[in-house]
Amino acid sequence: QRKNPFSSNDRLASKPAHTQRGDPTYGRPPEGSRTEQRGKDAHSHVGKEVEELCLIIRRTGVVGEDGHVSVTFGQLFETYVTISNKVVGILLRARKHGLVHFEGEMLWQGKDDDVVITLL
């Protein structure tokens, strides 16, 4: 649209053509935009789902000798799938934030039902 001579949108013409990698706004939506707000809302929603997953692990799991609560993936899947169909994605996000631990890169229903998930 920046090069379109028929475009009447002056807002596009006033913006710089490209941001550089070192720029703090690189790869981010413009401040105050609806895109930025949607991203914030999504981040908040996923954070709530991670919290809910941790509560379910605490409620359904068993406290081990080390004091950490553990549950098998099969048991967690059966419990959590009635709440959300994104069990594995939320587990991966929780692991990324250091809230849970489990072996392997990905968990698959049926194949990994015996994998132990530990709440940290």
SULQUIKA-V924757 format. One line per field, one symbol per residue. psi: psi as a letter, one per 20 degrees, with the letter a starting at -180 (. if undefined). A space follows every 50 residues. Layout:
BEGIN
psi = ???
END
This chain:
BEGIN
psi = hhioiipjohhhhiqqgqqrhipijpjqqqpirhggghggggggghhhhg ghghhhghhirppahiiqpqqqhgggghghhigqjkggghggghhhjkhr pqqrgqpppggkhjppppp.
END
